[in-house]
Amino acid sequence: EYMVPSYFVRLEKMPLSQNGKVDRKALTEPEGSINTSMEYVEPSCDEEHIMAEIWKKVLGLARVGINDDFFELGGDSIKAIQVVSLLAGEGLTIEVKDILVHRTISKVILNVDNIQRSNDYEQGFIQGSFGFTPVVKWFFSQRFNNPNYFNQSILLELKKYMDIQKLKMAFVKIIEHHDALRVNYSHDRDEFFFNNGEITKDFDIETFNIVGLPPQKQENELIKIGMELKSGFDIKDGLLIKAAIIHLEDNDKLLITIHHLAVDGVSWRIILEDLFAAYEAIENNREVIMPNKTASLMDWYEKLLSIKDSEKLILEKGFWKKYSDFKFEFPMDFDTKDWSIASRSLVKGYLDKEKTEKLLNDANKVYNTSVEELLVTAIAKTVKEWTELNEFVIEMENNGRNIEGINISRTVGWFTAIYPLKISINSADTGEQIKQIKESIREVPQNGVGYGILKYLTEADTEIDERMTELRFNYLGRFDKESDNDIFSYSHLKTGSETCLTNTMTAKLEINCMVINNMFEIEIFYNEKAYKEETMSDFRDRYLRNLENIISYTVGSDEVYFTPSDFETLDMNQEELDSLFE
């Protein structure tokens, strides 16, 4: 629907450029005052005002009109989750897909029935037990030597002095509100349960002083402190969150580590936002008021069970079957049988703020793409150059929070969807490559959520493929004010491994991309016993070069190109679509 023109202008003939394409700059402008996606239209009704204010807050903008396109403003699926979460706090209930499909405030309100509903999810402490979700089954299928040490962590640079007692009180509020942080695993029953006995216990924040140490020794000590803190979990007993204050010369640091079973990328945004709000309220002697809870982990598990045998999931089996027999391997510098975390190394790379801004905005207009689609196109080009393969499979990760009929926009936990994506890259033309990758990603049903359900929750698909993933890719989205506010900001200092050194890697190459403080960042984890550092550095450099070329190519184009996924209601292939615009 969003592709249907709002205005039509009759022309004697279509102006063409030198290459025979439609010359958009020469098109006649419509007469009179009209509303287009480029013209600001202010909100009028209460719902529009609330949505516009929340879009402004999440996207960091001074002004948002009701016809402004969410993606052109820099939005993505994770930002959409944050919008849905904040709307729920204002009594407006929509789903993430409503934003992703309708894209403007006016069309969301026009197309969503019953937009104003009460939150009927349990607001007290969740009690009871629940089984394994797909990503948790994936976790246990890895048979880690030490499953207690598999974390996600963040190091925050404190911009001002934080009273440790008030900080403890803020963490207690976080733990009380977010039930996932109190979840434990019962080995006897092989299920998870909410350990609400932890609510009555004090939350301890350890303190460390490494002021005065030489720089290298200080760096080593910070890693040692980090790994000691991270290795202290027992998934069968106790909280799954820990924190420590580390005193350094320049300023203090706050290290927060959470077992991965209780957290994911979206969860971190929620936790950091709530930690800031809770501490600020306590510091100013105000009552800490948390936003309403959305669905619990138990609700989520029961929802997955309710759809695992649905007709929609059964129809997906044919789509995923084509991956089962596709086998390939990326080249390695050395053969090795040692895939322990102790052998894992990392190379990182960045785009400057100017290029990042283009990646998030203008680069996506020409082919109506998402940021993730351009990032995967750069991966495809790089792998093709590296391996000379035209077809291969990469494993994709996304937030997994997009099942209809349940709202988990403000639920802390691990909801990640992991699924294979087959890449075919036959053309040398950048534009054609973008189209191919865009369509490959969009033909995946339900953003890959169904793959995990079919693989891990249905009896018909119990066999687990134990081959190690060749390459896993994850775009974590943008971290803006959640990790940069008046109290703290993100720190790049190293705090040691996020998983036990005796655990096994889960992918030969693991690539994570994110935007932090308006700069694009890529991390490539690899086995130093399988790859030379220069090989991985070259891969990183090739990737960034390909990404920069894609950005330049798209930003430099004055034309717009469509693909079949832009017209979901039409049964039309790319060749037929191209013929309409010749």
C-alpha positions as a printed NumPy array, in Angstrom:
array([[  0.   ,   0.   ,   0.   ],
       [  2.832,   2.388,   0.82 ],
       [  4.018,   2.077,  -2.802],
       [  0.73 ,   3.451,  -4.221],
       [  1.223,   7.061,  -5.471],
       [ -0.778,   9.795,  -3.728],
       [ -0.755,  12.094,  -6.806],
       [ -0.722,  11.605, -10.583],
       [  0.467,  14.026, -13.287],
       [ -0.449,  13.456, -16.959],
       [  2.574,  13.66 , -19.316],
       [  2.755,  13.693, -23.112],
       [  5.83 ,  11.475, -22.874],
       [  8.18 ,  10.19 , -20.198],
       [ 11.497,  12.142, -20.011],
       [ 14.483,   9.836, -20.353],
       [ 18.125,  10.155, -19.328],
       [ 21.04 ,   9.375, -21.657],
       [ 21.06 ,   5.722, -20.604],
       [ 17.382,   5.301, -21.413],
       [ 16.098,   5.354, -17.857],
       [ 13.409,   7.662, -16.511],
       [ 14.944,  11.101, -15.826],
       [ 13.38 ,  11.877, -12.459],
       [ 14.84 ,  15.39 , -12.319],
       [ 12.998,  16.307, -15.529],
       [  9.592,  15.122, -14.307],
       [  6.934,  17.832, -14.056],
       [  6.218,  18.963, -10.51 ],
       [  2.556,  18.621,  -9.398],
       [  0.694,  21.914,  -9.127],
       [ -0.673,  23.32 ,  -5.886],
       [ -0.021,  22.333,  -2.298],
       [  0.348,  18.626,  -1.78 ],
       [  1.422,  16.28 ,   0.989],
       [  4.373,  14.111,   0.071],
       [  6.834,  12.11 ,   2.136],
       [  9.229,  15.046,   1.748],
       [  6.791,  17.694,   3.061],
       [  6.279,  18.138,   6.781],
       [  2.729,  17.501,   7.957],
       [  2.282,  18.115,  11.651],
       [  0.31 ,  15.758,  13.91 ],
       [ -3.307,  16.655,  14.628],
       [ -5.078,  14.052,  16.798],
       [ -3.825,  12.805,  20.175],
       [ -2.55 ,   9.487,  18.786],
       [ -0.518,  11.268,  16.097],
       [  1.028,  13.634,  18.64 ],
       [  2.008,  10.753,  20.945],
       [  3.496,   8.718,  18.1  ],
       [  5.388,  11.691,  16.676],
       [  6.92 ,  12.501,  20.062],
       [  8.045,   8.899,  20.503],
       [  9.485,   8.672,  16.985],
       [ 11.436,  11.86 ,  17.718],
       [ 12.755,  10.417,  20.969],
       [ 13.784,   7.048,  19.544],
       [ 15.272,   8.407,  16.315],
       [ 16.916,  11.43 ,  17.93 ],
       [ 15.161,  13.972,  15.705],
       [ 13.86 ,  17.468,  16.348],
       [ 10.74 ,  17.039,  14.217],
       [  8.708,  14.173,  12.752],
       [  5.716,  14.589,  10.473],
       [  2.894,  12.091,  10.124],
       [  3.898,  11.253,   6.531],
       [  7.642,  10.874,   7.18 ],
       [  8.98 ,   7.418,   6.307],
       [ 10.326,   5.532,   9.347],
       [ 13.232,   3.973,   7.436],
       [ 14.202,   7.191,   5.658],
       [ 14.409,   8.805,   9.101],
       [ 17.017,   6.219,  10.116],
       [ 14.745,   3.613,  11.699],
       [ 15.263,  -0.14 ,  11.697],
       [ 13.572,  -3.181,  13.248],
       [ 15.198,  -2.646,  16.653],
       [ 14.178,   1.021,  16.697],
       [ 10.656,  -0.15 ,  15.809],
       [ 10.679,  -2.387,  18.904],
       [ 11.649,   0.614,  21.031],
       [  8.829,   2.679,  19.515],
       [  6.291,  -0.07 ,  20.262],
       [  7.608,  -0.296,  23.825],
       [  7.234,   3.436,  24.48 ],
       [  3.811,   3.535,  22.832],
       [  2.633,   0.777,  25.18 ],
       [  3.633,   2.994,  28.082],
       [  1.303,   5.651,  26.681],
       [ -1.581,   3.188,  26.323],
       [ -1.206,   2.731,  22.555],
       [ -0.745,  -0.866,  21.484],
       [  0.561,  -1.75 ,  18.034],
       [  2.894,  -4.464,  16.736],
       [  6.372,  -4.043,  15.304],
       [  5.182,  -5.22 ,  11.896],
       [  2.705,  -2.318,  11.784],
       [  5.622,   0.118,  11.659],
       [  7.715,  -2.014,   9.302],
       [  4.84 ,  -2.426,   6.835],
       [  3.06 ,   0.954,   6.969],
       [  6.162,   3.044,   7.686],
       [  4.447,   6.406,   8.399],
       [  2.446,   7.563,  11.41 ],
       [ -0.597,   8.412,   9.321],
       [ -0.723,   4.986,   7.681],
       [ -0.079,   3.122,  10.923],
       [ -3.084,   4.852,  12.5  ],
       [ -5.183,   4.348,   9.361],
       [ -4.445,   0.649,   9.015],
       [ -4.23 ,  -0.615,  12.605],
       [ -7.551,  -1.585,  14.149],
       [ -8.182,  -0.965,  17.835],
       [ -4.932,   0.927,  18.352],
       [ -5.782,   1.921,  21.916],
       [ -6.014,  -1.057,  24.273],
       [ -5.063,  -1.708,  27.862],
       [ -1.992,  -3.757,  28.789],
       [ -3.319,  -7.093,  30.032],
       [  0.038,  -8.688,  30.863],
       [  0.921,  -9.643,  34.444],
       [  2.602,  -6.716,  36.214],
       [  3.654,  -8.53 ,  39.398],
       [  6.433, -11.07 ,  39.95 ],
       [  6.093, -13.917,  37.44 ],
       [  6.005, -17.355,  39.042],
       [  6.256, -20.877,  37.7  ],
       [  8.389, -22.739,  35.178],
       [  8.699, -23.052,  31.403],
       [ 10.565, -25.061,  28.778],
       [ 13.266, -24.33 ,  26.233],
       [ 12.721, -21.821,  23.437],
       [ 14.527, -22.455,  20.111],
       [ 17.566, -20.303,  20.91 ],
       [ 17.91 , -21.925,  24.355],
       [ 17.786, -25.385,  22.744],
       [ 20.487, -24.169,  20.368],
       [ 22.528, -23.124,  23.416],
       [ 22.302, -26.53 ,  25.102],
       [ 22.9  , -28.349,  21.796],
       [ 26.389, -26.783,  21.706],
       [ 27.355, -28.941,  24.729],
       [ 29.617, -26.281,  26.169],
       [ 32.24 , -27.434,  28.628],
       [ 31.121, -24.62 ,  30.941],
       [ 27.543, -23.487,  30.196],
       [ 27.627, -21.201,  33.25 ],
       [ 30.051, -18.852,  31.504],
       [ 28.399, -17.608,  28.302],
       [ 27.653, -13.933,  28.741],
       [ 27.003, -10.547,  27.268],
       [ 28.599,  -7.569,  29.014],
       [ 28.952,  -3.82 ,  28.725],
       [ 31.561,  -1.466,  30.197],
       [ 30.264,   2.024,  30.927],
       [ 32.339,   5.139,  31.476],
       [ 30.875,   7.109,  34.385],
       [ 30.53 ,  10.807,  33.666],
       [ 30.026,  11.687,  37.312],
       [ 30.349,  10.143,  40.756],
       [ 27.743,   7.436,  41.423],
       [ 26.832,   6.658,  45.01 ],
       [ 27.267,   2.9  ,  45.329],
       [ 24.337,   2.438,  47.726],
       [ 22.004,   4.314,  45.417],
       [ 23.375,   2.316,  42.483],
       [ 22.614,  -0.906,  44.36 ],
       [ 19.068,   0.314,  44.955],
       [ 18.697,   1.034,  41.226],
       [ 19.869,  -2.487,  40.344],
       [ 17.408,  -3.969,  42.859],
       [ 14.606,  -2.15 ,  41.032],
       [ 15.875,  -3.54 ,  37.722],
       [ 15.981,  -7.092,  39.117],
       [ 12.518,  -6.783,  40.65 ],
       [ 11.02 ,  -5.517,  37.394],
       [ 12.74 ,  -7.768,  34.846],
       [ 11.855, -11.358,  35.703],
       [ 14.41 , -12.907,  33.32 ],
       [ 17.251, -11.804,  35.597],
       [ 15.85 , -14.113,  38.293],
       [ 15.461, -17.187,  36.061],
       [ 17.372, -20.371,  36.931],
       [ 17.716, -23.787,  35.3  ],
       [ 16.498, -26.99 ,  36.973],
       [ 18.656, -29.892,  35.804],
       [ 16.31 , -32.453,  37.356],
       [ 13.216, -31.129,  35.57 ],
       [ 15.135, -29.872,  32.522],
       [ 13.284, -26.558,  32.537],
       [ 13.597, -22.973,  33.732],
       [ 11.881, -21.447,  36.75 ],
       [ 11.538, -17.985,  38.252],
       [ 13.661, -17.908,  41.401],
       [ 11.796, -15.164,  43.253],
       [ 13.708, -15.89 ,  46.442],
       [ 16.42 , -13.647,  44.965],
       [ 14.149, -10.605,  45.344],
       [ 14.709, -10.424,  49.095],
       [ 18.507, -10.577,  48.827],
       [ 20.884,  -7.619,  48.622],
       [ 22.571,  -6.936,  45.305],
       [ 26.325,  -6.762,  45.658],
       [ 28.483,  -4.446,  43.543],
       [ 32.166,  -5.277,  43.786],
       [ 34.719,  -2.448,  43.653],
       [ 38.257,  -2.564,  42.275],
       [ 40.992,   0.054,  42.316],
       [ 43.641,  -0.111,  39.585],
       [ 44.701,   3.54 ,  39.774],
       [ 48.453,   4.042,  39.469],
       [ 49.256,   0.892,  37.487],
       [ 51.27 ,   1.243,  34.26 ],
       [ 48.98 ,   1.373,  31.173],
       [ 49.69 ,  -2.198,  29.979],
       [ 49.317,  -3.66 ,  33.462],
       [ 46.126,  -1.667,  33.972],
       [ 44.752,  -3.071,  30.727],
       [ 45.638,  -6.622,  31.795],
       [ 44.14 ,  -6.097,  35.242],
       [ 40.882,  -4.835,  33.748],
       [ 40.634,  -8.005,  31.628],
       [ 41.386, -10.148,  34.69 ],
       [ 38.699,  -8.388,  36.747],
       [ 36.217,  -8.75 ,  33.897],
       [ 36.786, -12.47 ,  33.431],
       [ 36.601, -13.176,  37.162],
       [ 33.245, -11.383,  37.355],
       [ 31.875, -13.025,  34.212],
       [ 32.857, -16.53 ,  35.296],
       [ 30.938, -16.317,  38.572],
       [ 27.479, -17.447,  37.405],
       [ 25.663, -20.682,  38.183],
       [ 22.626, -20.994,  35.902],
       [ 21.023, -23.376,  38.423],
       [ 21.172, -20.919,  41.33 ],
       [ 21.428, -17.176,  41.857],
       [ 20.914, -14.016,  39.859],
       [ 22.063, -13.934,  36.245],
       [ 23.368, -10.355,  36.501],
       [ 26.531,  -8.982,  38.173],
       [ 28.121,  -5.541,  38.348],
       [ 31.397,  -3.981,  39.459],
       [ 32.866,  -0.487,  39.809],
       [ 36.48 ,  -0.158,  38.619],
       [ 38.441,   2.937,  39.652],
       [ 40.855,   4.258,  36.988],
       [ 42.819,   7.509,  36.649],
       [ 40.578,   9.25 ,  34.13 ],
       [ 37.208,   8.194,  35.53 ],
       [ 35.409,   5.25 ,  37.073],
       [ 33.956,   2.427,  35.001],
       [ 30.827,   0.349,  35.608],
       [ 30.992,  -3.208,  34.293],
       [ 27.677,  -5.045,  33.932],
       [ 27.646,  -8.691,  32.865],
       [ 24.577, -10.881,  32.302],
       [ 24.391, -14.545,  31.351],
       [ 23.236, -14.759,  27.737],
       [ 20.252, -16.921,  28.755],
       [ 18.742, -13.743,  30.261],
       [ 19.714, -11.043,  27.774],
       [ 20.08 , -10.037,  24.128],
       [ 20.803,  -6.851,  22.189],
       [ 17.32 ,  -5.396,  22.592],
       [ 17.318,  -6.28 ,  26.309],
       [ 20.452,  -4.199,  26.867],
       [ 18.691,  -1.116,  25.547],
       [ 15.828,  -1.713,  27.98 ],
       [ 18.119,  -2.361,  30.958],
       [ 20.356,   0.655,  30.347],
       [ 17.361,   2.944,  29.874],
       [ 15.778,   1.671,  33.1  ],
       [ 19.05 ,   1.834,  35.04 ],
       [ 19.502,   5.486,  34.092],
       [ 15.902,   6.343,  35.015],
       [ 15.994,   4.403,  38.3  ],
       [ 19.302,   5.888,  39.492],
       [ 18.245,   9.415,  38.54 ],
       [ 14.963,   9.028,  40.452],
       [ 16.71 ,   7.638,  43.556],
       [ 19.363,  10.362,  43.422],
       [ 16.637,  13.007,  43.366],
       [ 14.508,  11.353,  46.073],
       [ 11.717,  10.499,  43.65 ],
       [  9.747,   7.275,  43.471],
       [ 11.087,   4.82 ,  40.895],
       [  8.256,   4.128,  38.466],
       [  8.994,   1.451,  35.871],
       [  7.137,   1.259,  32.538],
       [  4.504,  -1.454,  32.235],
       [  5.747,  -4.969,  31.616],
       [  5.045,  -6.71 ,  28.349],
       [  4.674, -10.495,  27.884],
       [  6.808, -12.723,  30.116],
       [  9.243, -15.444,  29.059],
       [  6.573, -17.947,  30.072],
       [  4.011, -16.215,  27.829],
       [  6.539, -16.309,  24.981],
       [  7.255, -20.017,  25.406],
       [  3.546, -20.845,  25.459],
       [  2.991, -18.708,  22.356],
       [  5.7  , -20.643,  20.484],
       [  4.111, -23.938,  21.47 ],
       [  0.721, -22.717,  20.256],
       [  2.002, -22.024,  16.724],
       [  4.551, -24.822,  16.232],
       [  1.995, -27.058,  14.474],
       [  0.206, -24.241,  12.659],
       [ -0.434, -24.373,   8.919],
       [  1.86 , -21.39 ,   8.398],
       [  4.801, -23.242,  10.013],
       [  4.069, -26.467,   8.155],
       [  4.185, -24.571,   4.854],
       [  7.628, -23.215,   5.79 ],
       [  9.166, -26.702,   5.845],
       [  9.542, -26.737,   2.069],
       [ 11.372, -23.41 ,   2.133],
       [ 13.934, -24.557,   4.707],
       [ 14.434, -28.031,   3.202],
       [ 16.539, -26.619,   0.364],
       [ 19.269, -25.76 ,   2.886],
       [ 19.687, -29.265,   4.285],
       [ 21.711, -30.666,   1.385],
       [ 23.717, -27.528,   0.592],
       [ 27.28 , -28.146,   1.753],
       [ 30.356, -25.963,   1.335],
       [ 33.399, -24.782,   3.282],
       [ 35.283, -21.508,   3.365],
       [ 39.047, -21.739,   2.852],
       [ 41.342, -21.749,   5.896],
       [ 45.039, -20.935,   6.203],
       [ 45.677, -23.9  ,   8.515],
       [ 43.957, -27.147,   9.443],
       [ 43.181, -27.457,  13.132],
       [ 41.065, -29.46 ,  15.518],
       [ 41.319, -26.836,  18.257],
       [ 38.223, -24.64 ,  18.131],
       [ 38.272, -23.601,  21.766],
       [ 37.547, -20.001,  22.743],
       [ 41.157, -19.773,  23.952],
       [ 42.156, -19.755,  20.257],
       [ 39.702, -17.026,  19.275],
       [ 40.95 , -13.631,  18.099],
       [ 39.306, -10.445,  16.936],
       [ 39.787,  -7.76 ,  14.3  ],
       [ 37.659,  -4.618,  14.282],
       [ 36.926,  -1.884,  11.788],
       [ 34.942,   1.35 ,  11.541],
       [ 33.252,   3.804,   9.211],
       [ 33.487,   7.485,  10.025],
       [ 30.382,   9.387,  11.12 ],
       [ 29.741,  10.9  ,   7.685],
       [ 29.701,   7.53 ,   5.916],
       [ 27.677,   6.008,   8.768],
       [ 25.048,   8.716,   8.409],
       [ 24.752,   7.941,   4.695],
       [ 24.521,   4.207,   5.412],
       [ 21.668,   4.773,   7.85 ],
       [ 19.715,   7.13 ,   5.615],
       [ 20.295,   8.124,   1.975],
       [ 21.96 ,   4.872,   0.888],
       [ 18.681,   2.98 ,   1.35 ],
       [ 16.425,   5.187,  -0.765],
       [ 17.493,   4.064,  -4.238],
       [ 16.65 ,   0.364,  -3.8  ],
       [ 14.198,   0.713,  -0.892],
       [ 16.529,  -1.332,   1.301],
       [ 17.184,  -1.713,   5.   ],
       [ 20.621,  -1.165,   6.528],
       [ 20.93 ,  -4.916,   7.12 ],
       [ 20.345,  -5.645,   3.416],
       [ 23.214,  -3.361,   2.394],
       [ 25.486,  -4.852,   5.073],
       [ 24.743,  -8.386,   3.849],
       [ 25.373,  -7.279,   0.256],
       [ 28.84 ,  -6.148,   1.339],
       [ 29.353,  -9.543,   3.042],
       [ 28.291, -11.33 ,  -0.147],
       [ 30.67 ,  -9.283,  -2.318],
       [ 33.537,  -9.858,   0.109],
       [ 32.998, -13.616,   0.399],
       [ 32.733, -13.896,  -3.397],
       [ 36.057, -12.082,  -3.81 ],
       [ 37.668, -14.196,  -1.091],
       [ 36.39 , -17.617,  -2.159],
       [ 35.291, -17.151,  -5.809],
       [ 32.039, -18.874,  -4.792],
       [ 28.805, -17.647,  -6.364],
       [ 26.603, -19.544,  -3.916],
       [ 27.033, -20.101,  -0.205],
       [ 25.064, -20.04 ,   3.039],
       [ 25.603, -17.689,   5.936],
       [ 23.904, -17.981,   9.297],
       [ 21.858, -14.934,  10.22 ],
       [ 20.94 , -13.65 ,  13.65 ],
       [ 18.204, -11.136,  14.331],
       [ 16.222,  -9.975,  17.35 ],
       [ 13.515, -12.626,  16.832],
       [ 10.819, -10.456,  18.412],
       [  8.35 , -10.411,  15.551],
       [  5.665, -13.038,  16.124],
       [  2.157, -11.668,  15.758],
       [ -0.211, -11.649,  18.69 ],
       [  2.258, -11.114,  21.524],
       [  4.068,  -7.993,  22.712],
       [  7.593,  -8.499,  24.091],
       [  8.886,  -5.039,  23.191],
       [  9.823,  -4.358,  26.845],
       [ 10.681,  -7.889,  27.913],
       [ 14.249,  -8.701,  28.925],
       [ 15.455, -12.126,  27.81 ],
       [ 17.08 , -14.03 ,  24.955],
       [ 14.779, -14.026,  21.924],
       [ 17.336, -14.249,  19.112],
       [ 16.339, -16.009,  15.887],
       [ 19.144, -17.947,  14.171],
       [ 18.57 , -19.206,  10.637],
       [ 20.457, -19.988,   7.393],
       [ 20.376, -17.607,   4.44 ],
       [ 21.399, -18.827,   1.009],
       [ 23.346, -16.232,  -0.956],
       [ 23.453, -16.273,  -4.75 ],
       [ 25.558, -13.549,  -6.292],
       [ 25.894, -14.077, -10.028],
       [ 26.197, -10.529, -11.347],
       [ 29.216,  -8.241, -11.161],
       [ 26.93 ,  -5.18 , -11.146],
       [ 26.495,  -3.62 ,  -7.711],
       [ 22.888,  -2.678,  -8.338],
       [ 21.945,  -6.198,  -9.39 ],
       [ 23.766,  -7.587,  -6.353],
       [ 21.762,  -5.334,  -4.033],
       [ 18.542,  -6.494,  -5.665],
       [ 19.51 , -10.157,  -5.331],
       [ 20.432,  -9.915,  -1.662],
       [ 17.4  ,  -7.791,  -0.834],
       [ 15.059, -10.363,  -2.373],
       [ 16.889, -13.297,  -0.754],
       [ 16.446, -11.758,   2.682],
       [ 12.822, -10.759,   2.132],
       [ 11.725, -14.155,   0.893],
       [ 12.644, -15.644,   4.303],
       [  9.347, -16.376,   6.097],
       [  8.707, -14.49 ,   9.358],
       [ 12.273, -13.135,   9.416],
       [ 13.593, -16.62 ,  10.153],
       [ 11.72 , -17.197,  13.428],
       [ 10.   , -20.288,  12.03 ],
       [ 13.288, -22.058,  11.312],
       [ 14.153, -22.389,  14.991],
       [ 10.641, -23.441,  15.923],
       [ 10.618, -26.187,  13.291],
       [ 14.14 , -27.341,  14.127],
       [ 13.919, -27.397,  17.902],
       [ 10.249, -27.513,  18.955],
       [  8.662, -30.019,  16.575],
       [  9.018, -33.77 ,  16.914],
       [  9.393, -34.215,  13.162],
       [ 12.693, -32.316,  13.077],
       [ 14.654, -33.623,  16.043],
       [ 17.95 , -34.295,  14.274],
       [ 20.451, -31.517,  14.999],
       [ 23.094, -30.689,  12.388],
       [ 26.376, -30.698,  14.302],
       [ 28.47 , -29.13 ,  11.536],
       [ 30.069, -25.889,  12.677],
       [ 28.634, -22.802,  11.047],
       [ 30.997, -21.334,   8.45 ],
       [ 29.981, -17.685,   8.919],
       [ 27.441, -16.079,  11.247],
       [ 26.297, -12.485,  10.733],
       [ 24.45 , -10.243,  13.175],
       [ 23.497,  -6.589,  12.793],
       [ 22.78 ,  -5.326,  16.299],
       [ 21.39 ,  -1.978,  15.211],
       [ 22.099,   1.438,  16.697],
       [ 23.105,   2.229,  20.256],
       [ 22.547,   5.917,  20.844],
       [ 21.305,   7.63 ,  23.994],
       [ 20.689,   4.266,  25.746],
       [ 24.464,   4.014,  26.192],
       [ 25.27 ,   7.726,  26.23 ],
       [ 23.435,   9.967,  28.708],
       [ 24.201,  12.391,  31.544],
       [ 25.447,   9.586,  33.814],
       [ 27.33 ,   7.097,  31.624],
       [ 28.53 ,   6.34 ,  28.122],
       [ 29.846,   3.275,  26.312],
       [ 33.521,   2.404,  26.833],
       [ 35.615,   0.508,  24.272],
       [ 38.1  ,  -0.846,  26.83 ],
       [ 38.485,  -4.636,  26.864],
       [ 37.11 ,  -6.67 ,  29.768],
       [ 38.009, -10.192,  28.661],
       [ 36.206, -13.085,  26.996],
       [ 32.423, -13.317,  27.141],
       [ 32.585, -17.109,  27.346],
       [ 34.785, -19.678,  29.064],
       [ 38.085, -20.241,  27.291],
       [ 37.46 , -24.01 ,  27.316],
       [ 34.116, -23.643,  25.525],
       [ 33.976, -24.299,  21.801],
       [ 33.387, -21.668,  19.118],
       [ 29.987, -21.88 ,  17.473],
       [ 31.087, -20.466,  14.1  ],
       [ 34.344, -20.433,  12.151],
       [ 33.798, -16.733,  11.459],
       [ 31.463, -14.615,  13.558],
       [ 30.706, -11.097,  12.328],
       [ 28.885,  -8.548,  14.458],
       [ 28.004,  -5.077,  13.191],
       [ 26.526,  -2.166,  15.105],
       [ 26.359,   1.616,  15.218],
       [ 27.635,   3.123,  18.468],
       [ 27.636,   6.889,  19.004],
       [ 26.92 ,   7.444,  15.293],
       [ 29.854,   5.321,  14.069],
       [ 29.512,   1.989,  12.273],
       [ 31.604,  -0.766,  13.824],
       [ 32.385,  -4.295,  12.636],
       [ 33.826,  -7.113,  14.768],
       [ 35.195, -10.275,  13.16 ],
       [ 35.903, -13.174,  15.527],
       [ 38.072, -15.976,  14.129],
       [ 40.277, -18.911,  15.133],
       [ 43.915, -17.841,  15.156],
       [ 44.9  , -21.488,  14.646],
       [ 42.878, -21.604,  11.409],
       [ 43.479, -18.109,  10.024],
       [ 46.388, -15.694,   9.882],
       [ 45.719, -12.264,  11.33 ],
       [ 46.597, -10.696,   7.971],
       [ 43.956, -12.857,   6.27 ],
       [ 41.261, -11.574,   8.605],
       [ 42.543,  -8.001,   8.42 ],
       [ 42.364,  -8.253,   4.636],
       [ 38.809,  -9.63 ,   4.883],
       [ 37.844,  -6.68 ,   7.112],
       [ 39.447,  -4.157,   4.759],
       [ 37.75 ,  -5.717,   1.734],
       [ 34.423,  -5.623,   3.558],
       [ 34.718,  -1.948,   4.527],
       [ 35.842,  -1.075,   1.011],
       [ 32.873,  -2.918,  -0.492],
       [ 30.507,  -1.259,   1.96 ],
       [ 31.887,   2.191,   1.172],
       [ 31.519,   1.48 ,  -2.565],
       [ 27.894,   0.418,  -2.029],
       [ 27.225,   3.617,  -0.093],
       [ 28.829,   5.765,  -2.803],
       [ 26.981,   3.882,  -5.547],
       [ 23.551,   4.279,  -3.955],
       [ 23.937,   7.829,  -2.678],
       [ 25.224,   8.906,  -6.087],
       [ 22.163,   7.643,  -7.957],
       [ 19.229,   9.882,  -8.879],
       [ 16.994,   6.97 ,  -9.825],
       [ 14.826,   4.569,  -7.865],
       [ 14.821,   0.833,  -8.564],
       [ 12.08 ,  -1.557,  -7.518],
       [ 12.117,  -5.278,  -6.819],
       [  9.216,  -7.764,  -6.523],
       [  9.114,  -7.524,  -2.71 ],
       [  8.127,  -3.855,  -3.085],
       [  4.832,  -5.034,  -4.58 ],
       [  3.729,  -7.875,  -2.33 ],
       [  0.273,  -8.198,  -3.864],
       [  1.605,  -8.664,  -7.412],
       [  2.89 , -11.972,  -8.75 ],
       [  5.725, -10.548, -10.813],
       [  9.398, -11.413, -11.258],
       [ 12.272,  -8.942, -11.608],
       [ 12.381,  -9.129, -15.406],
       [  8.656,  -8.362, -15.695],
       [  8.985,  -5.542, -13.204],
       [ 11.936,  -4.006, -15.052],
       [  9.969,  -4.004, -18.292],
       [  7.32 ,  -1.77 , -16.708],
       [  9.889,   0.918, -15.936],
       [ 11.861,   0.857, -19.177]])
